[in-house]
Every structure is written in C-alpha cells, then in structure tokens.
Amino acid sequence: MVDIYILKLLFIGLLLLLVTLGSGFISRLPLSFALIYLVVGILVGPYGLGLIKLRQEGAFNAEILEKITEFVVIVSVFGCGLKIVRPLRLKAWDITTRLIVFLMPISIFALAVVGKFFLGMNWGEAILLGAILAPTDPVLASEVQLTDTNDQDELRFGLTSEGGLNDALAFPFVYFGIHSLKDDNWNNWLKQWVAVDLIWAIAAGIVMGIIVAKVVVWFDKKVQKRRRVDETMEDFVAISTILLTYSLTEIVNGYGFLAVFVAGLVVERSYRNPEKPLQELKFVERIEKLSEVGTILILGSILLFKPMLDYAGQSLLVIVVLFFVIRPVGAWISTIGKRSPESRHRKMDSRTRWLFGWFGIRGVGSLYYLAYAFGNGLKDKLGEQIGWITYTTIVVSVIVHGISSTPLMNWYERRIANHENATPPATVDEFE
C-alpha cells in the first residue's frame, strides 16, 4: 500500500505543474488561482480523497492554521511595502488614509451591529466578528494590487496599501473582542486596551519596522562592500528582514504585520540600486504564491457541509450586507471629495470609487485572525458560529471576487485608467 504522505507529495506536485504550465490560459479566464486551489482542497479533504486532515475526531487543529496563515500574511505585507514607491507624505497617501481611518472602522462597527442585532451576539463578540471580517486580504488580492514598482495607478495603490496596513486598526479590535470574551466588564481592561493594544502596539510596529529594516540594510551594504555575497543566497536577505522584523516587534508587544509592511517600504527606499528591492520583491512573490497554494488547500480541506448549512442563513446575511452594503457604502463615504491624482481640479471617477467598494476581498488575513482568536478564548458555540460564518464568507469571496476581478480590472484599464492617463501622468514628485 502506498504511503499517504507520498500521495500528498504526488498530488501537490501535479497541482503545481498543471497550474504553472496552464497559468497563461488561467490568467485569461474569469477566475483566480485561489479558486482552483479551493476546489482542489475540497477534493483532497474529507469529502474527497482524504489526503489532508486537520480535523482529528471532530477537533480542529487551529494552531497549524494560525502558524501557516501568519507566515503567508507577513510575506505578503512585506511584498506590498516593496511595491510602493510613493514618497512618505500624507498628501501622497490620501487614499490610504481614507481607507484605513474611515473605511476600516465603518466596516468593523457596521458588522458589529449586524452581529449584535441579527446574530444574537453581545457587543464584544460582535466586534470580534467585525474585526475578523473587516480587513481586506493582502494575499488573494494580487489581481487588483500594484503590478510592480513602476505602477502608479491610484486604485491599485489604494488597494495595495490598504491590504498592507489593515492590521494597524484590525488587530486592536481583535484584541478588544478577546478581552471581552474573558471579561465582559469592559471597565476592568478598557484603559489597558487603549494604552497597550491601540497606542503602544501601533507605535511600536511603525518604529520597529523602520529600525530593523534600516539595520539590516546597513549591515547588508557593509558586508557587500567587503565581500560580495553569493548570488544564490542573496535573496534570503528579504526573508531574514521579514522574520527579524516580525519576531522582534512581537517581542516588544508591537504589531508585527504593521512592522513588516513598514520594513518593506524602508527597504524599497534604502538601496541606490533599484534592482535590489525589485529582486527581493520577485523572490518574496514566489514564496507568497507557494504559501498561498498550501493555505487555500487547507481551507478547502477543513470545510464541512453540515455546519456550513447550519449557519448558512447567518453567513448569507453577513455576506450580502458586507459585500453589497457595508463595503461599497463605506468606500463611497470614505472617498467623498477625493481628487483624481492626475488632475487636482477633477474629482475621482465615481466608477473607481465603486470599484474600491467592490474589491473588499476576504481571505488569508481573516483566517489568521480567526485561528488566533481560537487560540485565545474563542470556543464552544460562539466559536462555531463565528468560525463557520468566516469560512463561508472567505469561500464566497474567493468565488465572486475571483471570477469578477480579472474582467473588472480589464474594463477599468480600458475605460477609466487609460482615460485618466490621457492627460500627462502624474510623476512621483507631483505627490510631494
């Protein structure tokens, strides 16, 4: 009898070969690679070949999911930072500020209202649900994010920077929900939450991202001047930067995801040779793509029909309200008065504003927040409720956003982006 581990390797090898060789055809179709991985994950899960089993005797090993998704997210947000070449000035990041400062809280609290008044949760539990589902995903949104460092498109920039900075405001409210699960008397921990989880953790994330990245870059330059590093090993500087930044930030109780994104921004600006960060970006993207395969395969393998059906009504309510009301209306409110970057006398195209609302892709980030909550007090009936609502929302997002992203972005490039760029395109200096 063939070892089940060998069968897993065989299946993954075949999947990677078929997806890689067929990527040219797949990219032209109205579907995403994540959708393919999800279907394959279901096929290798308990309803198919049974090759991937994260559930043992009904229990789900959330720790494995947490560690895998954690790694995928930190790699992805670092890549987001490397893609962005805009100057670090508030005016240049206006769209990002709007999406993070306005849209994120709107999404969290609107979802919390749904959880409180329609799903039978208390406010703490409902805020936890909102914090898990409100952030857009930096991993599965590659079709709508910046393509490279030369891409200055405002829609792609906004979605890329939003994906990288989501955690600055999402994670504090994940902690808020976890504190509430442990003690429903908010007065006992609210001040500590504001001081530590909101102010300190965000500040520490920003500062550590800058310091660690600058130290690594300085050390890299010093060593390279004395003796050139083996080219086959040079790309590992990017991984070391990610791991050092994340781990050191977590040690001082800062937000590691935020720090890694900031580190990506710093690294992109720290080398005189522009090919250096571009080379790191290509390496990071390869790791991200490979990690994405494993994560979505696992998601497909943990899905169970009965609990998904049991919570189907609640999940459908959350999905419809989130995708068609909360995100679009929130994005519209957040971009009121926003000017086109190509012309300060012209407001942002209304179609672009609606696209910001539609591309609220949910994915690996939400899986991580959920798994983290499972390991920190989320359990029993509430855990099942929030868990299956989250799984179903991500699955639907993979399907509907995966199918719609390619044709919508092609339409955007033809009808909106090209039209706006008919005037002399804005240079990086103009944002200053």
C-alpha positions in Angstrom: 0.0 0.0 0.0 1.3 3.4 -0.9 2.2 5.8 1.9 -0.4 8.6 2.3 2.5 11.1 2.6 3.8 10.1 -0.8 0.3 10.5 -2.3 0.2 14.0 -0.9 3.5 14.9 -2.5 2.3 13.4 -5.8 -0.9 15.4 -5.7 0.8 18.7 -4.8 3.4 18.2 -7.5 0.8 17.5 -10.1 -1.2 20.6 -9.0 1.8 22.9 -9.1 2.8 21.6 -12.5 -0.7 22.0 -14.0 -1.3 25.4 -12.5 2.2 26.6 -13.6 2.0 25.3 -17.2 -1.6 26.4 -17.5 -1.1 29.9 -16.0 -1.1 31.6 -19.4 -4.6 30.2 -20.1 -5.9 30.6 -16.5 -4.9 34.3 -16.4 -7.3 34.9 -19.3 -10.2 33.3 -17.7 -12.7 35.0 -15.3 -11.4 33.1 -12.3 -8.5 33.2 -9.8 -5.8 30.7 -8.9 -7.2 30.7 -5.4 -10.5 29.4 -6.7 -8.7 26.5 -8.3 -6.8 25.8 -5.1 -10.0 25.9 -3.1 -11.7 23.3 -5.3 -8.7 21.1 -5.2 -8.6 21.5 -1.4 -12.2 20.2 -1.2 -11.2 17.3 -3.4 -8.3 16.3 -1.1 -10.3 16.9 2.0 -12.7 14.6 4.0 -15.3 14.6 1.2 -12.8 13.6 -1.4 -9.5 11.7 -1.2 -8.9 12.4 2.5 -5.3 13.4 1.9 -5.4 16.5 4.1 -6.8 16.0 7.6 -6.7 18.9 10.1 -9.6 17.6 12.0 -9.0 14.6 14.3 -12.1 13.0 15.8 -14.1 16.2 15.2 -11.5 18.5 16.8 -9.8 21.2 14.6 -6.2 22.0 15.0 -6.3 25.8 14.8 -2.7 26.2 15.8 -1.4 24.8 12.5 -3.7 27.1 10.6 -2.6 30.1 12.6 1.1 29.5 12.0 0.7 28.8 8.3 -1.5 31.9 7.7 0.7 34.0 9.9 3.7 33.3 7.7 1.8 33.9 4.5 0.5 37.2 5.7 3.9 38.6 6.8 5.4 37.6 3.5 2.6 39.2 1.6 2.5 42.6 3.5 6.3 42.9 3.1 5.8 42.5 -0.7 3.1 45.1 -0.5 5.6 47.5 1.0 8.3 46.7 -1.6 5.9 47.6 -4.4 5.1 51.1 -3.2 7.5 53.9 -4.4 5.4 56.9 -3.4 7.0 59.5 -1.1 6.0 59.1 2.6 3.9 62.2 2.7 0.3 62.5 3.8 -0.9 64.0 0.6 0.6 61.2 -1.5 -1.1 58.6 0.8 -4.5 60.4 0.9 -6.5 57.4 -0.4 -4.8 55.0 2.0 -5.6 57.3 4.9 -9.2 57.4 3.9 -9.5 53.6 3.5 -7.8 52.9 6.9 -9.0 55.7 9.1 -12.6 55.8 7.8 -13.5 52.6 5.9 -11.9 50.2 8.4 -13.8 51.5 11.5 -17.0 51.8 9.4 -16.7 48.1 8.4 -15.9 46.8 11.8 -18.7 48.6 13.6 -21.3 48.0 10.9 -20.5 44.3 11.1 -20.7 44.5 14.8 -24.2 46.0 14.5 -25.2 43.0 12.3 -23.7 40.6 14.9 -25.4 42.3 17.8 -28.9 42.8 16.5 -29.3 40.0 14.0 -26.9 37.2 15.1 -27.6 37.2 18.9 -24.1 38.3 20.0 -23.2 40.7 22.7 -21.2 43.8 21.7 -17.8 42.3 22.5 -18.5 39.1 20.4 -19.9 41.2 17.6 -16.8 43.5 17.5 -14.6 40.4 17.3 -16.6 39.2 14.3 -16.3 42.6 12.7 -12.5 42.7 13.3 -12.0 39.3 11.8 -14.0 40.0 8.6 -13.5 43.8 8.0 -9.9 43.7 6.8 -9.2 43.2 3.1 -6.7 40.5 2.2 -3.2 41.2 1.1 -2.6 37.7 -0.2 -5.6 36.9 -2.5 -5.8 40.4 -4.0 -2.8 40.2 -6.3 -5.0 40.7 -9.4 -6.1 44.2 -8.1 -2.9 45.3 -6.5 0.1 47.1 -7.9 1.9 45.0 -10.5 5.4 46.4 -9.9 7.2 49.4 -8.6 6.5 51.4 -11.8 2.7 51.1 -11.4 1.3 54.4 -10.0 -2.4 53.6 -10.6 -4.5 55.1 -7.8 -6.9 52.2 -7.5 -4.2 49.6 -7.4 -2.1 51.7 -5.0 -5.1 52.2 -2.6 -5.9 48.5 -2.5 -2.3 47.5 -2.1 -1.6 50.0 0.7 -4.9 49.1 2.4 -4.0 45.4 2.3 -0.7 46.2 3.9 -2.0 48.5 6.6 -5.2 46.7 7.5 -3.8 45.3 10.7 -3.0 48.6 12.2 -6.7 49.0 13.0 -8.0 45.5 12.7 -5.8 43.8 15.3 -6.7 46.2 18.2 -10.3 45.2 17.8 -9.5 41.5 17.6 -7.8 42.0 21.0 -10.9 44.0 22.1 -13.1 41.1 21.3 -10.7 38.6 23.0 -10.6 40.7 26.2 -14.4 40.8 26.1 -14.6 37.0 25.9 -12.5 36.7 29.0 -14.1 39.6 31.0 -17.4 41.1 29.9 -16.9 44.1 32.3 -15.1 46.5 29.9 -14.1 48.9 32.7 -11.7 46.3 34.0 -9.5 46.3 30.9 -10.5 49.2 28.6 -7.8 51.6 29.7 -5.1 48.9 29.3 -6.5 48.1 25.8 -6.3 51.7 24.7 -2.7 52.2 26.1 -1.2 48.8 25.1 -3.2 47.3 22.2 -4.1 50.5 20.5 -1.4 53.2 21.1 1.7 51.2 22.1 1.3 48.3 19.6 0.8 50.6 16.6 3.6 52.9 17.5 6.0 50.0 18.3 5.1 48.4 14.9 5.9 51.5 13.0 9.2 52.3 14.9 10.4 48.7 14.8 9.7 48.4 11.1 11.9 51.4 10.4 14.7 50.4 12.8 15.1 46.8 12.0 14.9 47.3 8.2 17.5 50.1 8.4 19.8 48.0 10.5 19.5 45.0 8.1 20.1 47.2 5.1 23.1 48.9 6.7 24.6 45.6 7.6 23.9 44.2 4.1 25.7 47.1 2.5 28.7 46.9 4.8 29.2 43.2 4.1 28.6 43.6 0.4 31.4 46.2 0.2 33.9 43.9 1.8 32.9 40.7 0.0 30.2 40.1 -2.5 27.5 37.6 -1.2 26.8 34.5 -3.2 24.0 35.5 -5.7 22.1 32.3 -4.9 22.0 33.3 -1.2 21.4 37.0 -1.6 17.6 36.7 -1.9 17.4 35.3 1.7 18.1 38.8 3.0 14.5 39.6 2.3 13.3 36.6 4.3 15.7 37.4 7.2 14.3 41.0 7.2 10.8 39.7 7.4 11.5 37.3 10.2 13.7 39.6 12.2 11.2 42.5 11.9 8.2 40.4 12.8 9.8 38.5 15.7 11.5 41.5 17.3 8.3 43.6 17.1 6.2 40.8 18.6 8.7 40.6 21.5 8.1 44.2 22.4 4.3 43.7 22.0 4.0 45.6 18.8 2.0 44.7 15.7 4.3 42.5 13.6 2.2 42.7 10.4 2.4 46.5 10.5 6.1 46.5 11.2 6.8 44.1 8.3 4.8 46.4 5.9 6.8 49.4 7.1 10.0 47.4 6.7 9.1 46.7 3.1 8.6 50.5 2.5 12.0 51.2 4.1 13.9 48.5 2.2 12.5 49.8 -1.1 13.9 53.3 -0.4 17.2 52.2 1.1 19.2 50.9 -1.9 20.7 53.2 -4.5 20.4 50.3 -7.0 16.7 50.0 -7.8 17.2 46.4 -9.0 18.0 45.2 -5.4 14.5 45.7 -3.9 13.0 44.6 -7.2 14.9 41.4 -7.0 13.7 40.9 -3.4 10.2 41.5 -4.5 10.3 38.8 -7.1 11.7 36.3 -4.6 9.1 37.3 -2.0 6.3 36.9 -4.5 7.4 33.4 -5.4 7.3 32.4 -1.7 3.9 34.1 -1.3 2.4 32.2 -4.3 3.7 28.9 -3.0 2.4 29.6 0.5 -1.0 30.7 -0.9 -1.4 27.3 -2.5 -1.0 25.5 0.8 -3.2 27.9 2.7 -6.2 27.7 0.3 -5.8 23.9 0.0 -6.1 23.7 3.8 -9.2 26.0 3.8 -10.8 23.7 1.2 -10.0 20.6 3.2 -11.5 21.9 6.5 -14.9 22.8 5.1 -17.8 20.6 6.3 -21.2 20.7 4.6 -23.4 20.3 7.7 -22.1 23.2 9.9 -21.9 25.4 6.8 -25.6 24.6 6.2 -26.5 25.1 9.8 -25.1 28.6 9.7 -25.9 29.3 6.1 -28.7 31.8 6.9 -26.4 33.9 9.2 -23.5 33.6 6.8 -25.6 34.7 3.9 -26.8 37.8 5.8 -23.3 38.8 6.7 -22.0 38.2 3.1 -24.8 40.2 1.4 -24.6 43.1 3.9 -20.8 43.1 3.9 -20.2 42.8 0.1 -23.1 44.8 -1.2 -23.8 47.4 1.5 -21.1 47.9 4.2 -18.0 47.9 2.0 -19.4 49.8 -1.1 -21.2 52.4 1.0 -18.2 52.7 3.4 -15.8 53.2 0.5 -18.1 55.8 -1.1 -18.3 57.7 2.2 -14.5 57.4 2.7 -13.7 58.8 -0.8 -16.1 61.9 -0.7 -14.2 64.9 -2.0 -11.3 62.7 -3.2 -9.5 64.3 -6.2 -8.1 62.5 -9.1 -4.2 62.2 -8.8 -3.9 63.1 -12.5 -5.8 66.4 -12.0 -6.4 68.2 -8.8 -9.3 70.0 -10.4 -11.2 66.8 -11.1 -12.8 64.5 -8.6 -12.1 60.8 -8.6 -14.2 59.0 -11.1 -17.3 57.6 -9.4 -16.7 54.2 -11.1 -13.3 54.0 -9.4 -14.9 54.7 -6.1 -17.4 51.9 -6.6 -14.5 49.5 -7.5 -12.8 50.4 -4.2 -16.1 49.2 -2.6 -16.3 46.0 -4.6 -12.8 44.8 -4.2 -13.0 44.2 -0.4 -11.5 40.7 -0.8 -11.5 38.5 2.3 -9.1 35.6 2.6 -5.9 34.5 4.4 -5.8 37.5 6.8 -9.3 36.7 8.2 -8.3 33.1 8.5 -5.3 34.1 10.7 -7.4 36.4 12.9 -9.9 33.6 13.4 -7.3 31.0 14.2 -5.6 33.5 16.6 -9.0 34.0 18.3 -9.5 30.2 18.6 -6.2 30.0 20.5 -7.1 32.9 22.8 -10.5 32.1 24.2 -12.9 31.8 21.2 -14.6 28.4 21.6 -17.8 26.4 22.0 -21.0 27.6 20.3 -19.7 31.1 19.7 -16.5 29.7 18.2 -18.6 27.5 15.8 -20.8 30.5 14.9 -18.0 32.9 14.1 -15.9 30.2 12.6 -18.3 29.0 10.0 -19.5 32.5 9.1 -15.9 33.4 8.5 -15.1 30.3 6.5 -18.2 30.7 4.3 -17.5 34.4 3.8 -14.0 33.7 2.6 -15.2 30.9 0.3 -17.8 33.2 -1.3 -15.2 36.0 -1.6 -12.8 33.6 -3.3 -15.5 32.7 -5.8 -17.2 36.0 -6.5 -14.1 38.2 -6.4 -12.0 35.6 -8.1 -14.5 35.5 -11.0 -15.0 39.2 -11.2 -11.5 40.7 -10.6 -10.0 39.9 -14.0 -12.8 41.2 -16.2 -13.5 44.2 -14.0 -9.8 45.2 -13.9 -9.6 44.8 -17.7 -12.6 47.0 -18.0 -11.1 49.5 -15.6 -7.8 49.7 -17.5 -9.7 50.3 -20.8 -12.4 52.7 -19.7 -11.1 54.5 -16.7 -7.4 54.2 -16.1 -6.4 54.9 -19.8 -8.9 57.8 -20.0 -7.5 59.4 -16.8 -3.9 58.9 -18.0 -4.7 60.7 -21.3 -3.6 63.8 -19.5 0.1 64.0 -18.7 0.5 61.3 -16.0 1.5 62.4 -12.5 5.0 61.8 -11.5 6.2 60.8 -8.1 7.4 64.3 -7.5 3.9 65.7 -8.0 2.7 63.9 -5.0 5.1 65.8 -2.9 
